[in-house]
């Protein structure tokens, strides 16, 4: 059986920690490089994982091309999860967001090419679709960089692809830990009662990324099939006794999020677990192991018009078995 060496950027984030555990349990993975810039988080996570010899802990910043290139030596796969993700923080610190989310993605590409890494999978967000805030705009740029890297190296050793999803349930800084924190105040602030969001658990996110790594041909954007929920219903489920106060939409927010636009649907394939948006600049690939079919014309994957919805009980069941990061 062939084994792989995997580099994870942003390894101490919510997703990074979860996929680290999954990779440790995968017999195909020979070694892991956990790359992040926070020494305390690395120390805590290293001890939590039992100081596994399978993991090499590397302090570094994706803004530093040299350190990233050194960390990628001998790697078969790069999972690029490092990013600045807070919408308001990115609005207030635009150059920092560009340096990390755009130039950082460029550094990942160069590190992969220089080291002849076989596969690179980059994580994106629904906010990259028709972005209305800087965070989404930087992630759209990162998506385009990753796709262009694959198109520009058609005869290269390296394949590039992106996974795009919605809000991760229970991740640090997301709305669930925020609402749970505010529950003790006796009221919950709601931006707009119409607002909906896509939701995915960390376990679902990890499984989908591993699936994408297995099936990617190069240049795709993979989107999982996920459920929607109204923010107001989420608040009522988590704190039924709390007062709901409508405070208005914050800068850079949408009423509904979109994961696939009508324009992208023209070059989009559906399979059982999700969707594949393939580049219009390359030939359409075949996926013999999947039951792929084109999506309908003029279709849009919109959180307000989804055919999958979380009930209040679904949410409570997920929260009960999900490790919720503190807000």
C-alpha positions in Angstrom: 0.0 0.0 0.0 1.3 3.4 -1.0 1.8 5.9 1.8 1.6 9.7 1.8 3.2 12.7 3.6 0.8 15.5 4.3 1.5 19.2 5.2 -1.4 21.1 6.9 -1.2 24.9 7.0 -3.3 26.4 9.8 -2.9 23.1 11.7 -4.0 24.5 15.0 -7.3 26.0 13.8 -10.6 24.3 14.3 -10.4 22.4 11.0 -6.7 21.7 11.3 -7.1 20.0 14.7 -9.9 17.8 13.5 -8.2 16.7 10.3 -4.9 16.1 12.2 -6.8 13.5 14.3 -8.2 11.9 11.1 -4.9 11.7 9.4 -3.2 10.2 12.5 -5.7 7.3 12.3 -5.2 6.8 8.5 -2.7 4.0 7.8 -2.0 5.5 4.4 -0.4 8.6 6.0 3.2 8.1 6.8 4.0 11.5 8.2 2.3 14.9 8.9 3.8 18.4 9.0 1.7 20.6 11.2 2.4 24.2 10.1 1.1 27.2 12.1 2.4 30.4 13.7 1.1 30.1 17.3 3.5 28.3 19.6 1.1 28.0 22.5 -1.6 26.4 20.4 1.0 24.0 19.0 2.2 23.1 22.5 -1.4 22.5 23.7 -2.4 20.4 20.7 0.9 18.4 20.7 0.2 17.3 24.3 -3.5 16.6 23.5 -2.4 14.3 20.7 0.1 12.4 22.8 3.2 13.8 21.2 2.8 11.5 18.2 6.0 10.8 16.4 4.0 10.9 13.1 3.7 14.7 13.4 6.4 17.2 12.9 5.5 20.6 14.4 6.7 23.6 12.4 6.3 27.2 13.5 5.9 29.4 10.5 3.7 31.9 8.7 2.2 31.3 5.2 3.3 34.9 4.5 6.9 33.6 4.7 7.5 31.8 1.4 10.9 30.4 2.5 9.7 28.8 5.7 6.7 27.3 3.8 8.9 26.0 1.0 11.1 24.3 3.6 8.2 22.8 5.4 6.8 21.3 2.1 9.9 19.3 1.3 9.1 15.6 0.8 5.3 16.2 1.0 2.8 14.4 -1.2 -0.2 16.5 -0.3 -0.8 20.0 1.1 -4.0 20.9 2.8 -4.2 24.7 2.9 -6.4 25.7 5.8 -4.6 28.8 7.1 -6.5 32.1 6.7 -7.8 35.2 8.3 -11.5 34.5 8.6 -13.3 37.1 10.7 -15.3 39.4 8.4 -15.1 42.5 10.6 -11.4 42.0 11.3 -10.6 41.8 7.6 -12.6 44.9 6.9 -10.6 46.8 9.5 -7.3 45.3 8.5 -7.5 45.0 4.7 -3.8 44.7 4.0 -3.4 42.0 6.6 -6.2 40.0 5.0 -4.6 40.3 1.6 -1.2 39.3 2.8 -2.5 36.2 4.5 -5.4 35.1 2.3 -4.1 36.1 -1.1 -0.3 36.2 -0.9 -0.3 33.3 1.5 -2.1 31.2 -1.1 0.4 32.3 -3.7 3.2 31.1 -1.4 1.5 27.7 -1.0 1.4 27.3 -4.8 5.1 28.2 -5.1 6.1 25.8 -2.3 4.1 23.0 -3.9 5.7 23.6 -7.3 9.2 23.8 -6.0 8.9 20.6 -4.1 6.9 18.7 -6.7 4.0 18.1 -4.3 1.4 15.9 -6.0 -1.8 17.4 -4.7 -2.8 20.7 -3.1 -6.3 21.3 -1.7 -7.2 24.8 -0.5 -10.2 25.6 1.7 -12.6 28.3 0.7 -16.0 29.7 1.8 -19.4 30.6 0.5 -18.4 34.2 1.2 -16.1 34.0 -1.9 -19.2 33.8 -4.1 -20.3 37.2 -5.3 -18.4 38.7 -2.4 -19.7 41.7 -0.5 -16.9 41.9 2.1 -13.1 41.8 1.9 -12.8 38.4 3.5 -14.9 36.9 0.7 -13.0 38.9 -1.9 -9.6 37.6 -0.7 -10.9 34.0 -0.7 -12.2 34.5 -4.2 -8.7 35.6 -5.2 -7.3 32.6 -3.5 -9.7 30.3 -5.4 -8.7 31.9 -8.7 -5.0 31.6 -7.9 -5.3 27.9 -7.1 -7.3 27.2 -10.3 -4.9 29.2 -12.4 -1.9 27.4 -10.9 -3.4 24.1 -12.2 -4.1 25.5 -15.6 -0.6 27.0 -15.9 1.1 23.7 -15.1 -0.7 21.2 -17.2 2.4 19.1 -17.6 3.6 19.7 -14.0 3.8 17.1 -11.3 1.4 19.1 -9.1 -2.5 19.2 -9.2 -4.4 22.0 -7.5 -8.1 22.2 -6.3 -10.3 24.0 -3.9 -13.1 22.9 -1.5 -15.7 25.6 -0.8 -18.3 25.3 2.0 -20.5 27.3 4.4 -20.3 27.9 8.1 -18.6 25.2 10.2 -20.8 24.3 13.1 -19.1 24.9 16.4 -15.8 26.3 15.0 -14.0 29.0 16.9 -15.7 32.4 16.2 -18.8 31.0 14.6 -22.4 31.9 15.6 -23.1 28.8 17.7 -20.5 29.4 20.4 -21.4 33.1 20.3 -25.1 32.3 20.9 -24.3 29.9 23.7 -22.1 32.5 25.3 -24.8 35.2 25.0 -27.5 32.8 26.4 -26.5 33.7 29.9 -27.2 37.4 29.2 -30.9 36.6 28.8 -31.1 37.9 25.2 -29.7 37.0 21.8 -28.9 39.6 19.1 -30.3 38.7 15.7 -29.2 40.7 12.7 -32.2 39.8 10.5 -35.1 37.3 11.0 -34.9 36.3 7.3 -31.2 35.4 7.4 -30.1 31.8 6.5 -26.8 30.1 6.4 -25.3 26.8 5.1 -24.0 24.6 7.9 -21.4 21.8 7.9 -19.9 20.0 10.9 -16.2 19.6 11.3 -16.5 15.8 10.8 -18.4 16.4 7.5 -15.8 18.9 6.4 -12.9 16.6 7.1 -14.6 13.7 5.3 -15.3 15.8 2.3 -11.8 17.2 2.0 -10.4 13.7 2.2 -12.8 12.6 -0.5 -11.8 15.6 -2.7 -8.1 14.7 -2.4 -8.9 11.2 -3.6 -11.0 12.2 -6.7 -9.5 15.5 -7.8 -8.1 15.8 -11.3 -7.0 19.4 -11.1 -8.5 22.9 -11.2 -11.9 22.0 -9.6 -13.8 23.6 -6.9 -15.6 21.0 -4.8 -18.8 21.9 -2.9 -20.4 19.5 -0.4 -24.1 19.0 -0.1 -25.0 20.7 3.2 -28.1 21.8 5.2 -29.4 25.3 5.7 -31.0 26.9 8.8 -32.4 30.3 9.7 -30.3 32.1 12.2 -33.5 33.0 14.2 -34.5 29.3 14.4 -31.0 28.5 15.5 -31.2 31.1 18.3 -34.6 29.8 19.4 -33.3 26.2 19.5 -30.2 27.0 21.5 -31.9 29.5 24.0 -35.7 29.1 23.9 -36.2 31.3 27.0 -34.0 34.2 25.8 -35.3 37.4 24.3 -34.5 37.9 20.6 -33.3 41.4 19.7 -33.1 42.4 16.0 -30.0 44.6 15.6 -29.8 44.9 11.8 -27.4 43.5 9.3 -23.8 44.2 9.9 -21.4 45.6 7.3 -20.4 42.9 4.8 -23.3 40.5 5.5 -25.9 38.9 3.2 -29.4 37.7 3.9 -28.7 34.4 2.2 -25.3 32.9 1.1 -24.6 31.2 -2.2 -22.3 28.3 -2.7 -22.7 27.9 -6.5 -23.9 30.7 -8.8 -26.1 30.3 -11.9 -23.1 31.1 -14.0 -21.0 28.4 -12.3 -23.8 25.9 -12.7 -23.1 25.9 -16.5 -19.9 24.0 -15.8 -20.9 22.1 -12.7 -21.4 18.4 -12.1 -23.4 16.8 -9.3 -22.4 13.6 -7.5 -23.9 11.8 -4.5 -21.8 13.8 -1.8 -21.6 17.2 -3.5 -20.8 19.2 -6.6 -17.8 19.7 -8.9 -17.3 23.1 -10.5 -14.7 22.4 -13.3 -12.7 25.1 -15.0 -14.0 26.4 -18.3 -10.4 26.8 -19.4 -9.7 23.1 -19.3 -11.3 20.0 -20.8 -14.0 18.4 -18.6 -12.6 15.5 -16.6 -14.1 12.1 -16.2 -14.8 10.7 -12.7 -15.4 7.0 -13.3 -15.8 6.2 -9.6 -18.6 8.7 -9.2 -22.2 8.9 -10.5 -21.8 12.4 -11.9 -24.4 14.3 -13.8 -24.9 18.0 -14.9 -27.0 20.2 -12.7 -30.1 22.0 -14.0 -29.8 25.1 -16.0 -30.3 28.4 -14.1 -29.9 26.5 -10.9 -28.2 28.3 -7.9 -27.1 26.7 -4.6 -28.6 29.3 -2.3 -29.0 28.9 1.5 -32.5 30.3 1.4 -33.7 28.0 -1.4 -31.9 24.8 -0.3 -33.7 21.4 -0.3 -31.9 20.4 2.9 -32.8 22.0 6.2 -31.8 21.5 9.8 -34.7 21.3 12.3 -34.3 22.6 15.8 -33.9 19.0 17.0 -31.3 18.3 14.3 -29.3 21.3 15.5 -29.5 20.3 19.2 -28.4 16.7 18.3 -25.4 18.0 16.3 -24.4 20.4 19.1 -24.6 17.6 21.7 -22.1 15.5 19.8 -19.9 18.3 18.5 -16.9 19.8 20.2 -17.8 23.5 20.4 -14.8 25.8 20.3 -15.0 28.8 22.8 -16.0 32.1 21.2 
